[in-house]
Amino acid sequence: MLKSLNLSSLPENHCGILRHSSNTRPVIWVIEEKGLRVVIKDFSNSKFLYRNLIGRFLIWRERRAYKTLKALKGIPTCYGVIDGLALALEEIPSRPLKKHNKEMKLPDTFFDDLKNIVDSFHKRGLAHCDLKNGANVLVGHDGRPYIVDWSASISKKECRFFPLNRIYLRFILDDYFAVIKLKMRYAPETLRLEEERQYAHRSHVERGVRVIRDSLRKFLMKIV
């Protein structure tokens, strides 16, 4: 399928835009190819130096994350990279949790299913690191959760040595706290007492790492 995709033709042939490009952020197209709808994260319209230095690096990094996550339930299929500048992903019929109508009740199992997805990618040695705002958690039309945007993810292999290995464990913990925070915001009636206690009694170390994480995230958000 990727062989038939041409980045230069996307502006004319797309069937939707999920996000317009900026100086640093890629445009996100929706295209239909041979009956299959595909989401394209595309840096090809960025400025020359940015797209060839930062853009190519971010596409390579996110593609590597999707390889680790291959065939994992709740994660879109990655179809591959186009010309080193764009990532082709399965379209999930959904809406971001961030835009979910709070008057529409989520399925009772939604956050349990979300935690199971988090458990699954942690077992594969990957921390997402950007779940808390709900934009990267999708509510599928099937009522199930899906997780997208792995450009800020961190792998266990990258953090093998002290003190990075300790920071990685805190990123893992932060993913779980993000699930609790989203649960508090969108389905507080399902919150368990132990989850409230865990969130209320976060350690000083975790809070310190959170400051580091937020600084890193602010930097990444400028380039992702």
Secondary structure as GFF3:
##gff-version 3
##sequence-region A 1 224
A	DSSP	three_ten_helix	2	4	.	.	.	ID=ss1
A	DSSP	three_ten_helix	7	9	.	.	.	ID=ss2
A	DSSP	alpha_helix	10	13	.	.	.	ID=ss3
A	DSSP	beta_strand	16	19	.	.	.	ID=ss4
A	DSSP	beta_strand	27	33	.	.	.	ID=ss5
A	DSSP	beta_strand	36	42	.	.	.	ID=ss6
A	DSSP	alpha_helix	48	50	.	.	.	ID=ss7
A	DSSP	pi_helix	51	55	.	.	.	ID=ss8
A	DSSP	alpha_helix	56	68	.	.	.	ID=ss9
A	DSSP	beta_strand	78	82	.	.	.	ID=ss10
A	DSSP	beta_strand	86	90	.	.	.	ID=ss11
A	DSSP	beta_strand	94	96	.	.	.	ID=ss12
A	DSSP	three_ten_helix	97	99	.	.	.	ID=ss13
A	DSSP	alpha_helix	110	123	.	.	.	ID=ss14
A	DSSP	beta_strand	126	127	.	.	.	ID=ss15
A	DSSP	beta_strand	137	140	.	.	.	ID=ss16
A	DSSP	beta_strand	145	147	.	.	.	ID=ss17
A	DSSP	beta_strand	154	155	.	.	.	ID=ss18
A	DSSP	three_ten_helix	156	159	.	.	.	ID=ss19
A	DSSP	alpha_helix	164	186	.	.	.	ID=ss20
A	DSSP	three_ten_helix	188	190	.	.	.	ID=ss21
A	DSSP	alpha_helix	193	200	.	.	.	ID=ss22
A	DSSP	alpha_helix	204	223	.	.	.	ID=ss23
###
